[in-house]
Amino acid sequence: MSKHVLIPGGCGFIGSHLVDHLLENTDWHITVLDGLTYAGDPGRLYGSGKFDKARLRILWHDLRSPIMETAIRRIGPVDMIVNMASNSHIDASIADPVPFIKNNVDVAVHVLDYARFMNKLETFVQVSTDEVYGSIMPGCAPFQEWEPINPSNPYSASKAAQEAIAIAYWRTYGVPVIIVNCMNA
């Protein structure tokens, strides 16, 4: 039986690659929910060569605001949510931290709040970054899961906040959260 996955931020650089991967390697139906800000470009999906209009829907929604009933009806029931939505440019977070941090916190809260009302949600994947752990010293072993966070810029602090919110929704509401900490190699 095919699954339905919701990917907030699926028009972003990394998100679009996830969508392409799922289109190529699964029979899943995918709904991308994206604010189409500076990083969101639906052309990445339409022009990828993997676009399948029978399996992929792209919906605009300002993720800094609640996912209202109209959007919920347009999305329909989902089995999985992979939250890729975040502002992610470190230099932008340093230049103007307050709106940057507010954006990333609001996005996490609204997507997780949507998730807590999904009756049969199997998995909620919060995509984070290894930068929540701070800088790794040359020659040191890589960070391990559940190490203390030590963010060193507003971007990494906002991603740490997203992780904390996701954990709170898991503990408080039972949202089936998985956190992944991606890294640039």
C-alpha positions as CSV (number, residue, x, y, z in Angstrom):
1,M,0.0,0.0,0.0
2,S,1.4,3.4,-1.0
3,K,2.1,5.9,1.7
4,H,1.4,9.6,1.7
5,V,4.3,11.8,2.9
6,L,4.1,15.5,3.7
7,I,7.4,17.4,3.1
8,P,7.4,21.0,4.4
9,G,10.3,22.7,2.8
10,G,10.4,20.3,-0.1
11,C,11.1,23.0,-2.7
12,G,14.4,23.9,-0.9
13,F,17.8,22.6,-2.1
14,I,18.0,19.5,0.2
15,G,14.2,19.0,0.3
16,S,14.0,18.8,-3.5
17,H,16.6,16.1,-3.6
18,L,14.6,14.1,-1.0
19,V,11.5,14.5,-3.1
20,D,13.4,13.3,-6.2
21,H,14.7,10.3,-4.3
22,L,11.3,9.3,-3.1
23,L,9.7,9.7,-6.5
24,E,12.5,7.5,-8.0
25,N,12.6,4.8,-5.3
26,T,9.1,4.5,-3.8
27,D,5.5,4.5,-5.0
28,W,4.6,7.1,-2.3
29,H,2.4,10.1,-2.9
30,I,4.1,13.3,-1.8
31,T,2.7,16.6,-0.8
32,V,5.2,19.4,-0.6
33,L,4.1,22.3,1.6
34,D,6.4,25.3,1.1
35,G,6.4,29.0,1.8
36,L,8.5,29.6,-1.4
37,T,10.8,32.1,0.3
38,Y,14.3,32.8,-0.9
39,A,15.2,29.2,-0.8
40,G,12.0,27.5,-2.1
41,D,12.0,27.0,-5.8
42,P,9.4,24.7,-7.3
43,G,11.4,24.7,-10.5
44,R,13.8,22.3,-8.8
45,L,11.0,19.7,-8.8
46,Y,9.3,20.5,-12.1
47,G,12.6,20.5,-13.9
48,S,14.2,17.5,-12.2
49,G,13.1,14.9,-14.7
50,K,11.4,13.0,-12.0
51,F,8.3,15.1,-11.6
52,D,5.1,13.0,-11.6
53,K,1.9,15.0,-11.3
54,A,0.0,11.9,-10.3
55,R,2.1,11.4,-7.2
56,L,3.4,14.9,-6.4
57,R,1.5,18.0,-5.3
58,I,3.1,21.3,-4.4
59,L,1.1,23.6,-2.1
60,W,2.1,27.1,-1.0
61,H,1.7,27.9,2.7
62,D,3.4,30.5,4.9
63,L,4.8,28.0,7.4
64,R,5.3,30.9,9.9
65,S,1.5,30.7,10.5
66,P,-0.7,27.8,11.6
67,I,-1.7,25.2,9.1
68,M,-5.4,26.1,8.9
69,E,-8.3,23.8,8.2
70,T,-8.4,24.8,4.5
71,A,-4.8,23.7,4.1
72,I,-5.5,20.5,6.2
73,R,-8.3,19.6,3.8
74,R,-6.0,20.2,0.8
75,I,-3.3,18.0,2.3
76,G,-5.5,15.1,3.4
77,P,-4.3,12.3,5.8
78,V,-0.6,11.6,5.8
79,D,1.4,8.7,7.1
80,M,4.7,10.5,7.5
81,I,6.0,14.1,7.8
82,V,9.5,15.0,7.0
83,N,10.1,18.6,8.1
84,M,12.8,20.1,6.0
85,A,11.5,23.7,6.3
86,S,13.9,26.2,7.8
87,N,15.9,29.3,7.0
88,S,19.4,27.9,6.8
89,H,22.0,30.6,5.9
90,I,24.4,31.2,8.8
91,D,25.5,34.6,7.5
92,A,21.9,35.7,7.3
93,S,21.2,34.5,10.8
94,I,24.2,36.5,12.0
95,A,23.3,39.7,10.1
96,D,19.6,39.7,11.3
97,P,19.1,37.1,14.0
98,V,15.6,37.9,15.4
99,P,13.4,37.3,12.3
100,F,15.6,34.3,11.4
101,I,15.2,32.6,14.7
102,K,11.5,33.5,14.9
103,N,10.9,32.0,11.5
104,N,12.6,28.7,12.4
105,V,10.8,28.4,15.7
106,D,7.4,29.3,14.2
107,V,7.9,26.8,11.4
108,A,8.7,23.9,13.8
109,V,5.7,24.8,16.1
110,H,3.2,25.0,13.3
111,V,4.3,21.8,11.6
112,L,4.4,19.9,14.8
113,D,1.1,21.3,15.9
114,Y,-0.4,20.0,12.7
115,A,1.2,16.6,13.3
116,R,-0.3,16.2,16.7
117,F,-3.7,16.0,15.2
118,M,-2.9,13.4,12.7
119,N,-4.5,10.2,14.0
120,K,-2.5,7.6,12.2
121,L,0.8,9.5,11.7
122,E,3.6,6.8,11.7
123,T,6.6,9.1,11.8
124,F,7.6,12.7,12.1
125,V,11.2,13.4,11.0
126,Q,12.6,16.7,12.1
127,V,15.6,17.4,9.9
128,S,18.3,19.3,11.9
129,T,22.0,19.9,11.6
130,D,25.2,18.7,13.3
131,E,25.8,22.4,14.0
132,V,23.6,22.2,17.1
133,Y,26.6,20.5,18.8
134,G,29.0,23.4,18.1
135,S,32.3,23.3,16.4
136,I,34.2,20.0,16.4
137,M,37.9,20.3,17.2
138,P,40.3,18.9,14.5
139,G,41.2,15.3,15.2
140,C,38.2,14.7,17.5
141,A,35.7,12.0,17.1
142,P,32.4,12.9,15.5
143,F,29.5,14.0,17.7
144,Q,27.3,11.2,19.0
145,E,23.5,11.2,19.3
146,W,22.2,12.9,22.5
147,E,25.4,14.8,23.1
148,P,24.8,18.2,24.8
149,I,24.0,21.0,22.4
150,N,26.3,23.9,22.1
151,P,25.2,26.1,19.2
152,S,27.7,28.7,18.1
153,N,25.5,31.0,15.9
154,P,21.8,32.1,15.6
155,Y,21.2,29.5,12.9
156,S,22.4,26.6,15.0
157,A,20.6,27.9,18.0
158,S,17.3,28.0,16.0
159,K,17.8,24.4,14.9
160,A,18.5,23.4,18.5
161,A,15.2,25.1,19.4
162,Q,13.4,23.1,16.7
163,E,14.9,19.9,18.2
164,A,13.7,20.9,21.7
165,I,10.2,21.7,20.4
166,A,10.1,18.3,18.6
167,I,11.1,16.4,21.7
168,A,8.5,18.3,23.7
169,Y,5.8,17.3,21.2
170,W,6.9,13.7,21.4
171,R,6.8,13.7,25.2
172,T,3.7,15.8,25.6
173,Y,1.5,14.6,22.7
174,G,3.1,11.4,21.6
175,V,4.1,12.7,18.1
176,P,6.3,9.9,16.8
177,V,9.4,12.1,16.4
178,I,12.8,11.1,14.9
179,I,15.5,13.8,14.7
180,V,18.2,13.6,12.1
181,N,21.3,15.7,12.3
182,C,22.6,16.2,8.8
183,M,26.1,17.4,8.1
184,N,28.2,18.8,5.3
185,A,31.1,16.6,4.6
